[in-house]
Amino acid sequence: MNSTITQHDTNAYSIVIQNIQFYHNQPPITTSNQAITFTFTFAVTLSIKDPKLKTLYGPILLTTTQPMIVNSNQIYSNTAESIVRPMLEQRMVSLIYDHLTSETLAAKLSH
């Protein structure tokens, strides 16, 4: 999954997404009537490369998390994951955009 951004319409940069992970912890279940908290994590490793594929920035790891309390009878259903994953994906898109448009990154790429 590569995207290309252009600086001053002369230098093409590639945003290389090297790894995407979606996972959650496995909290212990002590009783069947106790609610438990899962922490879902969405992580992306990316770098920016020049046209010759030289790494100009990164790789960096961006992560976003969301806790969710579920009852014991919901543990093995896909409901929690199907609710949280789209939300974390959208949050990650915003996080990547914010990171790529930051003044800090612009300064690093302009040298």
N, C-alpha and C positions, 0 to 999 in steps of 0.2 A: 504494500500500500504506500506508494510514493506520491507526493504532491510537489509541485514546483512553484516557487515564488520568484519574482524578478525584481532586481534592484537596479534602478535607473535604466531599465529596458536593455541593458547590455550584458549583465552577469546573471546567469541562471543558477539558482541554488536548488538543491533537492532536499526535501525533508524526508528522511529515511526513518520509518517506524520499524525498529528492530524486534520489538517484543511487546505483546499485549497479553495481560493476565487479568482474570477475574476470579476471585476466590473469597472464601470466608473462613473464619476460625471454626473450631469444633468445641464449643463449650460443654462442660460435663453436665449430664442430666442426673439429678439426684432423686427426684420424685416425678411422677407423671402429672401432678397438678401444679408444678412450678413452671412459670414462664422463664425463658432463657433469652439472653441477648446474643445475637449473631452480629459480628462486625464484617461487613462486606467491603472488599477492597478492589478497586480497578486501577491497574498500573500500566504505564506505557513507557518504554525506553525509546528515545529518539535522538537523532543527530542531524546536523545540517552539513551537506557536502557541496563542494564546488563542481563544475562540469567535468573535471578530471577525477571525481570521486574522492578527492582529498577531504578529510574531515576538518571542517572549519569550526565546529562547535559540537560539544557533546562527546560521547553519548551522555544523556541525562535521564534520570528516572523521575517521572511525574506520577504522583499517586493521589487518589481521592478515596475517602471511606464514608460509610454510612452504617450506623448501628440500627438494628431492628429487633424488637422484642417479639418473640413468638411463643405461643402455647405449645406444649409438648405434642399435641395432635397435629400441629402444622409443620413439624420438623422435617418430615419426609416428603412434603408436597413441594411442587415447583413454584408455588405462589409467591413466596418471599423473594426468590431469585428473579422471577419474571417481573416483579414490581420494582426491585432495586436496580437491576442491571441497566435498563434504559435510562434511569435517572442518573446513574453514575457515568454512563457513556456520554450523555449530554453535558454533564459537569466537566468531563475530561476534554471534550471538544472546546469548551470555553477556557479551560485551564491552558490547553495547548495554544489557542489563539492569543490569550493574554501574555503567555510567555514569549511567543514569536513576535509580538508587536511591542514588546517592552523596549524602553530606551537603553537598558543595559545590553540587550542582545544586539540592537542596532549599532551601538558603539563598538562591540566586539567584532561585528562583521564589516565595519567600515575601515578597519585597519588593514 
